[in-house]
Amino acid sequence: MLDLQHITKVYNAGKATEVAAVWDVTLHLEPASYTVLVGANGSGKSTLLSLIAGNTYVDKGSIRLHNKEIQRLPDYRRSRWVARVFQNPLLGTAASLTVLDNFRMASLRGSPKWMKLGMDRAFVQAVRDKIATLGMGLEDKLAQPMGTLSGGQRQALTLLMTVMTDVDVLLLDEPSAALDPRSARQVMEIADRIISENKLTALLVTHNISEALRYGTRLIQMENGRIVRDYDQKAKSKLDQTEVISWFDYY
């Protein structure tokens, strides 16, 4: 279980520009659950993901995974359990390195930085087989620089890279927002498959109504740094689409 207890993050505290990005948020995410997070720009969605990922620290509260406090863990240790995919495909990969090099770095996530890099034939074949599951023909482009691929291709590979180690939590920060409609659908379908096959605890941030309705079993809305609505589909047989669409009226 991912357990957030009364977490708060305030920027520019005590100044005229003070902003409470996340305020006293308590949230419990069960193992292998898929939660969708919506809200207007500035509502606290991305900050919440950054706090979970360890890109920034909470001012108050605790973040626990499997009953262990992870808030102050070094980056390389927290990334052993928590992976994140960003909206910008450029942020999830190293553009100047090859596809294979990127996958090797992903496989070392959670290891000390001094660990020596190395790739044998078995590793290369494993990467090739994993990429082949995408059905995009990228398994034949292992030596190609990642930066030469399209945004959709890079996002698809980034999703695969998140499960090069046995992560527990996958944070999806609008992963399809920068893509064309066809690539966006493809990336979301790949994400859905990876989450299901690996039994990940997933948290998806989206502004897309169709994605909010289609993915996940729980829908949460944030406003001014707080959770203002929490809809668990398990409690009902069908998501009320009219009600959910109304959540987007003010965007």
Protein Blocks (a to p, Z undefined) as FASTA:
>chain_A
ZZdehiacdehehiaklccfbghiacdddehiacddeddehilpmmmmmmmnopaccfbd
cddeehiafklgcfklmmmmpccddfblmlmpcfkbcfklmmmmmmmgoiafklccdddf
klmmmmmmmmmmnonopmmmmmpcfklpcfklmmmmmmmmmmmpccfbdcdehkllmpcf
klmmmmmmmmmmmmmmnopacddddfbfklmmmgojbdcddeehiafbdcdfklpmbdcf
klmmmmmmmZZ
